[in-house]
Amino acid sequence: WQIMIHGESYKRIVAEAAKLALGEENILERVFIVELLNDANNPNQIAGAVGFSVRENKVYIIKCKTAMVACGGAVNIYQPRSVGEGKGRAWYPVWDAGSTYTMALRAGAELSMMENRFTPARFKDGYGPVGAWFLLFKAHLENALGENFAASDAAKEELANYAPYGTGAVPPTCLRNHLMLFEMKAGRGPVIMDTVSALAKLGGTMSKKELKHLESEAWEDFLDMTCGQANLWCATNTEPEKKNSEIMPTEPYLLGSHSGCCGIWASGPDEDWVPEDYKWGTNGKVYNRMTTVDGLFTAGDGVGCSGHKFSSGSHYEGRIVGKMMVRWIRDNADFTPTIKETKEELVDLVYKPVRTYLDNCDYSTMSDVNPKYCKPAGMALRLMKITHEYGAGTATYYQTNGRSLEICMENFQMMHEDLEKIAAGDLHELMRAWEIFHRLYTVEAHLRHIQFRKETRYPGFYYRRA
């Protein structure tokens, strides 16, 4: 079943309720967390975190008995389809830098199913959502020849290659993408969303007032979630009742909540039906959604092997974690977190890119061109070029192979070396520097899993050819 919701609206309501419950004096905003910190006496127990303000020259060293890491998924680890003046246009939030996965990984948490990715089919260039058009407006896709290719005998024959998944009543998202790519590689692209016929069919049974409301819903679907798509429709003289729009698979994203299930290996609930290997804790007690690091929890995009949660399921996981964290504190009342690093060591870690910049910026006349350091912007382009060409990006129709993955790893190793010399001239650039650090670890974990699997696990999202 499907229910039309306005998730972007209720998230604000839920956030406001949480803010009031916690009290503003207990909330740190505009703070970028760099690393999770393990306990000095137990390396497999969380003890705190370190980060910095992106508005003031402050470093925050936080001690805690328990923590939840939930910083979303990973975006801009692959080159987006829109470049140049459209650079940065993405489907998932651009501030998702893979911090959830990198910080958990570096703290010692086990990751799982990191080979999984999501490359949603969206309205071309604007990345507008398609769900409402399929489910509410009952629109269908056509190829360049005007054929409803998904309903063709050729499509059924192709899907049969992936039985039983491809032969179900509703093929999985990745296989629907696969059919689009099948058409495009055969030269029958572009793929078109037939909005004209869909609205005309619905309008045939409606009054003018009802039809006007329907057209408003079509625009609001974008204005609610992807304002840029509405702008693009205006800029290209697109009225959905008069002109159809192109659909295109996006660049890959990593997430554990939508049609993705990569993430951190977390405990399941303490129920009889849950296998023993799928639940754990300490002192004989199970803590639902706790990672393999004691006291470290995750939810939403952070939880691996638990896809299709979307906003409602992720919200519920957050509620579960909140209760489990309280239980953890009560059950470990005698635990006192001890951070092994000194204050000076943590400040040096956080501000190292700034000091690298200040020590070397006078060496050249242009701050962005200097043989003594690398800047975040250049490192970001470099990372996306590697993954785009060798890591099953859009450049190769999401295809990769063993040799291409080896090239990725060779380049990643050099990037790790060069990250030691990344420089930041201000607080915003410092944030960008640490984002690149997080993105590199995350996408490397993703491609190492694909390298290990040696199989195409999600046709339509990626193809491992050899």
C-alpha positions as CSV (number, residue, x, y, z in Angstrom):
1,W,0.0,0.0,0.0
2,Q,1.0,3.6,-0.5
3,I,0.0,6.7,1.4
4,M,0.8,10.2,0.1
5,I,2.6,12.1,2.9
6,H,4.4,15.4,3.2
7,G,7.6,14.2,5.0
8,E,9.4,17.5,4.4
9,S,6.7,19.2,6.5
10,Y,6.4,16.9,9.5
11,K,10.2,16.6,9.9
12,R,10.2,20.3,11.0
13,I,7.4,19.6,13.5
14,V,9.2,16.6,15.0
15,A,12.5,18.5,15.2
16,E,10.8,21.4,17.0
17,A,9.2,19.0,19.5
18,A,12.6,17.5,20.2
19,K,14.2,20.9,20.5
20,L,11.7,22.0,23.1
21,A,12.0,18.7,25.0
22,L,15.8,19.0,25.2
23,G,16.1,22.7,25.8
24,E,18.1,25.0,23.5
25,E,20.8,25.2,26.1
26,N,21.5,21.5,25.6
27,I,21.8,21.7,21.8
28,L,25.0,22.5,19.9
29,E,24.3,23.7,16.3
30,R,26.7,24.6,13.5
31,V,29.2,22.1,14.9
32,F,31.0,19.7,12.6
33,I,32.0,16.5,14.3
34,V,35.3,15.2,13.1
35,E,36.0,12.0,15.0
36,L,34.3,9.7,17.6
37,L,36.6,9.0,20.6
38,N,37.0,5.6,22.2
39,D,37.5,5.0,25.9
40,A,41.1,4.9,27.2
41,N,40.4,1.9,29.3
42,N,38.2,0.0,26.8
43,P,39.1,0.5,23.1
44,N,35.7,-1.0,22.1
45,Q,33.6,1.5,24.1
46,I,32.5,5.0,23.0
47,A,33.7,7.8,25.3
48,G,33.1,11.0,23.3
49,A,33.6,13.0,20.1
50,V,35.5,16.0,18.9
51,G,34.4,18.7,16.4
52,F,34.5,22.4,15.7
53,S,32.2,25.3,15.2
54,V,31.8,26.5,11.6
55,R,30.9,30.0,12.9
56,E,33.4,30.6,15.7
57,N,37.0,29.6,16.4
58,K,36.0,26.9,18.9
59,V,36.8,23.2,19.2
60,Y,34.3,21.0,21.1
61,I,35.5,18.0,23.0
62,I,32.5,16.1,24.2
63,K,32.5,13.2,26.8
64,C,29.6,10.8,26.8
65,K,28.5,7.5,28.2
66,T,26.6,6.6,25.0
67,A,26.2,8.2,21.6
68,M,24.1,7.9,18.4
69,V,25.8,8.6,15.1
70,A,23.2,9.5,12.5
71,C,24.6,12.0,10.0
72,G,22.8,10.8,7.0
73,G,24.2,9.0,4.0
74,A,26.9,9.9,1.4
75,V,26.5,12.4,-1.5
76,N,29.0,13.9,-3.9
77,I,31.2,10.8,-3.8
78,Y,30.4,10.4,-7.5
79,Q,30.4,13.1,-10.1
80,P,26.8,14.4,-10.5
81,R,25.1,14.6,-13.9
82,S,24.8,18.3,-13.6
83,V,28.2,20.0,-13.8
84,G,29.4,23.6,-14.5
85,E,26.7,26.0,-13.3
86,G,24.6,23.1,-12.2
87,K,27.4,21.7,-10.0
88,G,26.1,20.5,-6.6
89,R,22.6,19.6,-7.9
90,A,21.8,16.3,-6.3
91,W,18.9,14.2,-5.2
92,Y,20.0,13.5,-1.6
93,P,21.2,16.2,0.7
94,V,24.5,17.6,-0.4
95,W,25.7,18.0,3.2
96,D,25.7,14.2,3.7
97,A,29.4,13.5,3.6
98,G,29.5,9.8,4.6
99,S,30.3,11.0,8.2
100,T,28.1,8.3,9.7
101,Y,30.0,5.5,8.1
102,T,33.5,7.0,8.4
103,M,33.3,8.0,12.0
104,A,31.8,4.6,13.0
105,L,34.4,2.7,10.9
106,R,37.3,4.6,12.5
107,A,35.8,4.0,16.0
108,G,35.9,0.3,15.2
109,A,32.3,-0.4,14.3
110,E,31.6,-3.1,11.7
111,L,30.1,-2.0,8.4
112,S,27.7,-4.3,6.4
113,M,26.4,-4.4,2.9
114,M,28.5,-1.4,1.9
115,E,28.4,-2.6,-1.7
116,N,24.8,-1.5,-1.8
117,R,24.0,1.9,-3.4
118,F,21.0,3.8,-4.7
119,T,20.8,5.5,-8.1
120,P,17.2,6.7,-8.3
121,A,15.5,7.5,-11.5
122,R,14.5,11.2,-11.3
123,F,13.4,14.0,-13.5
124,K,16.5,15.0,-15.6
125,D,18.7,17.8,-14.3
126,G,16.3,18.9,-11.6
127,Y,16.3,15.6,-9.7
128,G,12.5,16.0,-9.0
129,P,10.8,13.0,-7.4
130,V,8.8,10.6,-9.6
131,G,6.9,8.6,-6.9
132,A,3.8,10.8,-6.9
133,W,3.7,10.7,-10.7
134,F,3.7,6.9,-10.7
135,L,1.4,6.4,-7.7
136,L,-0.9,9.4,-7.6
137,F,-1.1,10.5,-11.2
138,K,-0.7,7.0,-12.7
139,A,1.9,8.1,-15.3
140,H,4.1,5.7,-17.2
141,L,7.5,5.9,-19.0
142,E,8.1,5.8,-22.7
143,N,11.3,5.4,-24.8
144,A,12.1,7.7,-27.7
145,L,9.9,5.7,-30.0
146,G,6.8,6.3,-27.8
147,E,6.8,2.7,-26.5
148,N,5.8,1.8,-23.0
149,F,8.9,-0.3,-22.8
150,A,8.4,-1.6,-19.3
151,A,5.3,-3.5,-20.4
152,S,6.8,-5.0,-23.5
153,D,7.6,-8.6,-24.1
154,A,11.3,-7.7,-24.4
155,A,11.2,-6.2,-20.9
156,K,9.5,-9.3,-19.5
157,E,12.1,-11.5,-21.2
158,E,14.9,-9.3,-19.8
159,L,13.4,-9.4,-16.3
160,A,13.1,-13.2,-16.4
161,N,16.9,-13.3,-16.3
162,Y,16.6,-12.0,-12.7
163,A,13.9,-14.4,-11.5
164,P,12.3,-14.6,-9.0
165,Y,12.9,-10.9,-8.3
166,G,12.3,-9.8,-11.9
167,T,9.1,-11.9,-12.4
168,G,7.2,-10.5,-9.4
169,A,4.1,-8.2,-9.8
170,V,6.3,-5.2,-9.1
171,P,10.0,-5.4,-10.1
172,P,12.5,-4.0,-7.6
173,T,13.7,-0.5,-8.0
174,C,17.1,-1.6,-9.3
175,L,15.6,-3.7,-12.0
176,R,13.3,-0.8,-13.1
177,N,16.5,1.2,-13.5
178,H,18.0,-1.8,-15.4
179,L,15.2,-1.6,-18.0
180,M,15.8,2.1,-18.5
181,L,19.5,1.5,-19.0
182,F,18.6,-1.4,-21.4
183,E,16.7,1.1,-23.6
184,M,19.3,3.8,-23.4
185,K,22.2,1.5,-24.4
186,A,20.1,0.2,-27.3
187,G,19.8,3.7,-28.6
188,R,16.1,4.1,-27.7
189,G,16.7,7.0,-25.2
190,P,15.8,9.4,-23.9
191,V,13.3,8.0,-21.4
192,I,10.2,10.1,-21.1
193,M,7.6,10.5,-18.3
194,D,4.2,10.8,-20.1
195,T,2.7,13.5,-17.8
196,V,0.4,14.8,-20.6
197,S,-1.6,11.6,-21.0
198,A,-1.7,11.0,-17.3
199,L,-3.2,14.4,-16.5
200,A,-5.5,14.2,-19.4
201,K,-6.9,10.9,-18.3
202,L,-7.4,12.0,-14.8
203,G,-8.9,15.3,-16.0
204,G,-11.5,13.5,-18.1
205,T,-13.4,12.6,-15.0
206,M,-12.9,15.9,-13.0
207,S,-14.4,19.3,-12.8
208,K,-12.3,22.4,-13.7
209,K,-11.8,23.1,-10.0
210,E,-10.7,19.5,-9.3
211,L,-8.4,19.6,-12.4
212,K,-6.8,22.9,-11.1
213,H,-6.2,21.3,-7.8
214,L,-4.6,18.3,-9.5
215,E,-2.2,20.6,-11.5
216,S,-1.3,22.3,-8.2
217,E,-0.5,19.0,-6.7
218,A,1.9,18.3,-9.6
219,W,3.8,21.6,-8.9
220,E,3.7,21.2,-5.1
221,D,5.2,17.8,-5.4
222,F,8.4,19.6,-6.6
223,L,8.1,22.7,-4.5
224,D,7.8,20.6,-1.3
225,M,10.9,18.5,-2.0
226,T,12.9,19.8,-5.0
227,C,12.3,23.5,-5.7
228,G,14.9,23.5,-8.4
229,Q,12.8,21.1,-10.5
230,A,10.0,23.6,-10.5
231,N,12.4,26.3,-11.5
232,L,13.7,24.1,-14.4
233,W,10.1,23.5,-15.6
234,C,9.6,27.2,-15.7
235,A,12.9,27.9,-17.4
236,T,12.2,25.3,-20.1
237,N,8.5,26.3,-20.7
238,T,7.4,22.9,-19.4
239,E,3.7,22.7,-18.4
240,P,3.2,19.1,-17.4
241,E,-0.3,18.9,-18.9
242,K,1.2,20.1,-22.3
243,K,4.8,18.9,-22.4
244,N,6.4,15.7,-21.2
245,S,9.7,15.5,-19.2
246,E,12.8,13.3,-19.4
247,I,13.7,10.8,-16.7
248,M,17.3,9.8,-16.0
249,P,19.1,7.6,-13.4
250,T,21.2,9.8,-11.1
251,E,24.7,9.4,-9.9
252,P,25.1,6.8,-7.1
253,Y,24.4,7.6,-3.4
254,L,25.1,5.6,-0.3
255,L,22.3,5.4,2.3
256,G,20.5,2.9,4.5
257,S,17.0,4.3,4.7
258,H,15.4,4.7,1.2
259,S,16.0,2.1,-1.5
260,G,19.4,1.5,0.0
261,C,20.6,-0.8,2.8
262,C,24.3,-0.1,3.3
263,G,25.6,1.0,6.7
264,I,26.7,-0.2,10.1
265,W,26.1,-3.7,11.4
266,A,23.7,-3.0,14.3
267,S,21.9,-5.3,16.8
268,G,18.3,-6.3,16.3
269,P,15.6,-6.4,18.9
270,D,15.6,-8.8,21.9
271,E,13.0,-11.1,20.4
272,D,12.8,-14.9,20.1
273,W,12.5,-14.8,16.3
274,V,15.8,-12.8,16.0
275,P,18.8,-15.1,15.4
276,E,21.4,-14.9,18.2
277,D,24.1,-13.6,15.8
278,Y,21.7,-10.7,15.0
279,K,21.4,-9.3,18.5
280,W,23.9,-8.4,21.2
281,G,24.8,-6.2,24.1
282,T,26.7,-6.5,27.4
283,N,26.1,-8.3,30.7
284,G,23.5,-10.6,29.0
285,K,21.3,-7.7,27.9
286,V,20.5,-6.8,24.3
287,Y,20.5,-3.2,23.0
288,N,18.5,-2.7,19.8
289,R,20.4,-0.7,17.2
290,M,23.7,-0.7,19.0
291,T,26.7,-1.1,16.8
292,T,29.6,-3.5,17.5
293,V,31.2,-0.7,19.6
294,D,29.8,-0.7,23.1
295,G,27.5,2.3,23.8
296,L,27.6,3.5,20.1
297,F,24.1,3.4,18.5
298,T,22.9,4.4,15.0
299,A,19.6,4.9,13.2
300,G,18.2,5.8,9.8
301,D,20.9,5.9,7.1
302,G,23.4,4.5,9.6
303,V,21.7,1.1,10.0
304,G,22.9,-1.4,7.4
305,C,20.8,-4.4,6.1
306,S,17.6,-2.5,6.9
307,G,16.4,-0.6,3.8
308,H,13.1,0.9,2.8
309,K,12.7,2.7,6.1
310,F,12.2,6.1,4.5
311,S,11.4,9.1,6.8
312,S,8.8,7.3,9.0
313,G,10.9,4.2,9.6
314,S,14.0,6.3,10.3
315,H,12.1,8.4,12.8
316,Y,10.9,5.2,14.6
317,E,14.4,3.9,14.7
318,G,15.4,7.1,16.4
319,R,12.8,6.5,19.0
320,I,14.1,3.0,19.6
321,V,17.6,4.3,19.9
322,G,16.6,7.0,22.4
323,K,15.1,4.4,24.7
324,M,18.0,2.0,24.3
325,M,20.5,4.8,25.1
326,V,18.7,5.6,28.4
327,R,18.7,1.9,29.2
328,W,22.4,1.7,28.5
329,I,23.2,4.6,30.8
330,R,21.1,3.1,33.6
331,D,22.7,-0.4,33.2
332,N,26.2,1.2,33.1
333,A,25.8,3.8,35.8
334,D,29.3,3.2,37.2
335,F,31.0,3.8,33.8
336,T,33.0,7.0,33.6
337,P,34.2,7.9,30.1
338,T,37.9,8.6,29.8
339,I,39.4,10.1,26.7
340,K,43.0,9.1,26.1
341,E,43.9,12.0,23.8
342,T,44.9,15.3,25.4
343,K,43.1,18.5,24.7
344,E,46.1,19.8,22.8
345,E,46.3,16.7,20.6
346,L,42.6,17.0,19.7
347,V,42.8,20.7,18.9
348,D,45.9,20.0,16.7
349,L,44.0,17.2,14.9
350,V,41.0,19.4,14.1
351,Y,42.9,22.5,13.1
352,K,45.7,20.7,11.2
353,P,44.4,21.8,7.7
354,V,44.3,25.5,8.9
355,R,47.9,25.3,10.2
356,T,49.0,23.7,7.0
357,Y,47.5,26.6,5.1
358,L,49.0,29.3,7.4
359,D,52.4,27.8,7.3
360,N,52.6,27.7,3.5
361,C,50.1,30.2,2.0
362,D,52.8,32.8,1.4
363,Y,54.8,30.4,-0.8
364,S,52.6,31.2,-3.9
365,T,50.8,34.3,-5.1
366,M,47.5,32.4,-5.5
367,S,46.3,30.6,-2.4
368,D,44.5,27.9,-4.4
369,V,47.7,27.0,-6.4
370,N,50.5,25.9,-4.0
371,P,52.9,23.0,-4.2
372,K,52.9,22.7,-0.4
373,Y,49.3,21.7,0.0
374,C,46.0,20.6,-1.6
375,K,42.7,22.5,-1.3
376,P,39.3,20.8,-0.6
377,A,37.7,21.9,-3.9
378,G,40.4,20.2,-6.0
379,M,40.4,17.1,-3.8
380,A,36.6,16.8,-4.3
381,L,36.9,17.0,-8.1
382,R,39.7,14.4,-8.0
383,L,37.7,12.0,-5.9
384,M,34.6,12.3,-8.1
385,K,36.7,11.8,-11.3
386,I,38.2,8.6,-9.9
387,T,34.8,7.1,-8.9
388,H,33.0,8.4,-12.0
389,E,35.4,6.7,-14.4
390,Y,36.5,3.6,-12.5
391,G,34.0,3.0,-9.7
392,A,30.8,2.3,-11.6
393,G,29.7,5.9,-12.1
394,T,27.5,7.3,-14.8
395,A,30.5,7.5,-17.2
396,T,30.4,3.7,-17.7
397,Y,26.7,3.1,-17.3
398,Y,27.4,2.0,-13.7
399,Q,29.8,-0.8,-14.8
400,T,33.1,-1.7,-13.3
401,N,35.6,-4.6,-13.1
402,G,38.5,-5.9,-11.1
403,R,41.1,-3.9,-12.9
404,S,39.1,-0.7,-12.6
405,L,38.6,-1.2,-8.9
406,E,42.4,-1.8,-8.5
407,I,42.9,1.6,-10.2
408,C,40.5,3.1,-7.7
409,M,42.4,1.7,-4.8
410,E,45.7,2.9,-6.2
411,N,44.3,6.4,-6.5
412,F,42.6,6.3,-3.1
413,Q,46.0,5.4,-1.5
414,M,47.5,8.5,-3.1
415,M,44.6,10.6,-1.9
416,H,45.1,9.4,1.7
417,E,48.7,10.5,1.4
418,D,47.7,13.9,0.0
419,L,45.1,14.4,2.7
420,E,48.0,14.8,5.1
421,K,48.6,18.1,3.3
422,I,45.1,19.3,2.8
423,A,44.8,23.0,3.7
424,A,41.9,25.3,4.8
425,G,42.0,29.1,4.7
426,D,38.8,29.6,6.8
427,L,36.2,27.7,8.8
428,H,34.0,26.9,5.8
429,E,37.0,25.4,4.0
430,L,38.0,23.5,7.2
431,M,34.5,21.9,7.1
432,R,35.0,21.0,3.4
433,A,38.4,19.5,4.2
434,W,37.0,17.1,6.8
435,E,34.1,16.3,4.5
436,I,36.5,15.1,1.9
437,F,38.2,13.0,4.6
438,H,34.9,11.4,5.4
439,R,33.8,10.9,1.8
440,L,37.1,9.2,0.9
441,Y,36.8,6.6,3.6
442,T,33.2,6.0,2.8
443,V,33.4,5.5,-0.9
444,E,36.6,3.4,-0.4
445,A,34.6,1.1,1.9
446,H,31.8,0.9,-0.7
447,L,34.2,-0.1,-3.6
448,R,36.2,-2.5,-1.4
449,H,32.9,-4.4,-0.8
450,I,32.2,-4.5,-4.5
451,Q,35.8,-5.6,-5.1
452,F,35.3,-8.4,-2.6
453,R,31.9,-9.6,-3.8
454,K,32.9,-10.1,-7.4
455,E,29.3,-10.2,-8.5
456,T,26.5,-7.9,-9.7
457,R,24.3,-7.8,-6.7
458,Y,22.1,-4.9,-7.8
459,P,21.7,-4.7,-11.6
460,G,20.5,-1.2,-12.4
461,F,22.5,0.3,-9.5
462,Y,25.9,-1.2,-10.5
463,Y,27.4,-4.0,-12.6
464,R,30.5,-5.9,-11.7
465,R,31.6,-7.3,-15.1
466,A,34.7,-9.3,-14.2
